[in-house]
Each structure stands twice: as structure tokens, then as C-alpha cells.
Amino acid sequence: DAHAERYLAGLLANPEGRCWVALDGRDVCGALFAHRRVWWSGNECFIDECFIAPDWQGNGLGRWLVDTVSAELAAEGVTLLSLLTMRQLPAASFYRHLGFTPQPDCHLFWRKTD
């Protein structure tokens, strides 16, 4: 859809933005969009989006994608992967399973501009 295309194009427009894609032939099975940044923790990469197509979920592809990205970034000097997700979504347990640690002292704040 047009909104999704604009959103993903915006992620890729970031000069520090990167995208890794898992393919089965010409079919997209999953992708991870992220951007590097210098943060308090050092040289980190923030995962903006990570998705695995429903038919490919539960077979290790998500782990493979995150582990592959992590190894590539570590070789480039990135010391930390970070991300945001909602506690109640399945993604939260997926990331915990991969060794990501929830930060209980962090809060997400937002405010409408109107």
C-alpha cells in the first residue's frame, strides 16, 4: 500500500539506514530495516522494522536474519542493537528469546502536535 511504501522509503532515505532481505528465489521471506547511530552506549544500530512473512515464521528465519545482521554489524564496530516494540505483541517474546533485554527504566513518550 502507498502508506507502507512511503514509510519504508523514508527509512531507506536515512543516510545511515540499511536493509537486509531474506529471499526464497524472488519471493521476500523477511527483512530487517535499521540505522546506525552514535549513542550513549557507543556505536549502535537501531532496528526500525523486522518482519518475517507468515509462511516463514517459526522455522528459525527470524533468528538467522537478526544473527546475520548482528555479526555483520559487529565486524563494522557496532557494539549494540536496540529496538522498540509493544509489550503485548509476539515480537516482544521473540526478541527476548534472541537475547534482547527489556529496559524497565525506559518509557516511551509521545504527544500529538495539534
Secondary structure in CASP SS format (residue, H / E / C, confidence):
PFRMAT SS
TARGET T0000
AUTHOR 0000-0000-0000
METHOD secondary structure of the structure
MODEL  1
D C 1.00
A H 1.00
H H 1.00
A H 1.00
E H 1.00
R H 1.00
Y H 1.00
L H 1.00
A H 1.00
G H 1.00
L H 1.00
L H 1.00
A H 1.00
N C 1.00
P C 1.00
E C 1.00
G E 1.00
R E 1.00
C E 1.00
W E 1.00
V E 1.00
A E 1.00
L E 1.00
D E 1.00
G C 1.00
R C 1.00
D E 1.00
V E 1.00
C E 1.00
G E 1.00
A E 1.00
L E 1.00
F E 1.00
A E 1.00
H E 1.00
R E 1.00
R E 1.00
V E 1.00
W E 1.00
W C 1.00
S C 1.00
G E 1.00
N E 1.00
E E 1.00
C E 1.00
F E 1.00
I E 1.00
D E 1.00
E E 1.00
C E 1.00
F E 1.00
I E 1.00
A C 1.00
P H 1.00
D H 1.00
W H 1.00
Q C 1.00
G C 1.00
N C 1.00
G C 1.00
L H 1.00
G H 1.00
R H 1.00
W H 1.00
L H 1.00
V H 1.00
D H 1.00
T H 1.00
V H 1.00
S H 1.00
A H 1.00
E H 1.00
L H 1.00
A H 1.00
A H 1.00
E C 1.00
G C 1.00
V C 1.00
T C 1.00
L E 1.00
L E 1.00
S E 1.00
L E 1.00
L C 1.00
T C 1.00
M C 1.00
R C 1.00
Q C 1.00
L C 1.00
P H 1.00
A H 1.00
A H 1.00
S H 1.00
F H 1.00
Y H 1.00
R H 1.00
H H 1.00
L C 1.00
G C 1.00
F C 1.00
T C 1.00
P C 1.00
Q C 1.00
P C 1.00
D C 1.00
C C 1.00
H C 1.00
L C 1.00
F C 1.00
W C 1.00
R C 1.00
K C 1.00
T C 1.00
D C 1.00
END
